[in-house]
Amino acid sequence: PFGPMPALMATAEYVTKVHAVCPRTGNLAHYSFRKSHNEDLVLLGETEEYEPLSRAAYYKAQLRDKVKKMEVNDPEILPKKKQA
């Protein structure tokens, strides 16, 4: 927590945490996944730009994005040629 939140939480009788639900798994969503391929640091938007995801769904989505970005001739993908 940042700003005045730690002091407020320490003096509050009750603290209710509200979580989003992952639309892919139905579990609690702990991550906000950016669906847009916009590279801007700050991007404002709602459901068309971001999606709340569970940990498992977030890692799958990140993996899919990384695979999409890879090229066939990427040196990290191709096995090294053996020299005779």
C-alpha positions in Angstrom: 0.0 0.0 0.0 1.1 3.5 -0.8 0.4 7.0 0.5 -2.0 7.2 3.4 -3.3 3.6 2.9 -1.1 1.8 5.5 -2.2 4.2 8.3 -5.8 3.9 7.3 -5.6 0.1 7.2 -3.9 0.0 10.6 -6.6 2.0 12.2 -9.6 0.5 10.4 -11.7 -2.1 12.2 -12.4 -3.9 9.0 -10.6 -4.1 5.7 -12.5 -5.5 2.7 -10.4 -6.4 -0.3 -12.3 -6.6 -3.6 -10.9 -8.7 -6.4 -11.8 -9.1 -10.0 -12.7 -12.5 -11.4 -10.7 -14.0 -14.3 -13.1 -14.5 -17.3 -10.9 -17.4 -18.6 -10.6 -19.5 -15.4 -13.2 -18.1 -13.0 -10.5 -17.8 -10.3 -9.5 -14.5 -8.6 -7.7 -12.2 -11.0 -4.5 -10.8 -9.5 -3.1 -9.4 -12.8 -4.2 -6.8 -15.3 -3.2 -8.0 -18.8 -2.9 -5.5 -21.6 -4.7 -6.7 -24.6 -3.6 -3.8 -26.8 -0.2 -3.9 -28.6 0.2 -0.2 -28.0 3.7 0.3 -26.5 2.9 3.5 -24.6 3.8 3.5 -20.9 0.5 4.9 -19.8 -2.6 3.6 -21.5 -6.1 4.5 -20.4 -8.9 2.1 -21.2 -11.4 -0.3 -19.9 -12.4 -3.7 -21.2 -11.1 -3.2 -24.7 -7.5 -2.4 -23.4 -7.1 -4.5 -20.3 -8.4 -7.9 -19.0 -8.2 -9.1 -15.4 -6.5 -12.5 -15.3 -5.6 -15.2 -12.8 -2.0 -16.2 -12.4 -2.3 -19.2 -14.7 -4.2 -17.3 -17.4 -1.7 -14.4 -17.2 1.3 -16.6 -17.8 -0.4 -18.4 -20.7 -1.3 -15.0 -22.3 2.3 -13.8 -21.8 3.6 -17.0 -23.4 1.3 -16.6 -26.4 2.5 -13.0 -26.9 6.1 -14.0 -26.8 5.5 -16.8 -29.3 3.7 -14.3 -31.6 6.6 -11.9 -31.5 9.2 -14.6 -32.3 10.4 -14.8 -35.9 11.3 -18.0 -37.7 14.9 -16.9 -38.1 15.3 -15.8 -34.5 18.8 -17.0 -33.4 17.5 -17.9 -30.0 15.1 -20.4 -31.5 17.3 -22.0 -34.1 19.7 -24.7 -33.0 23.3 -23.9 -33.3 25.0 -25.5 -36.4 27.7 -28.0 -35.7 31.0 -27.1 -37.2 33.0 -30.0 -38.9 
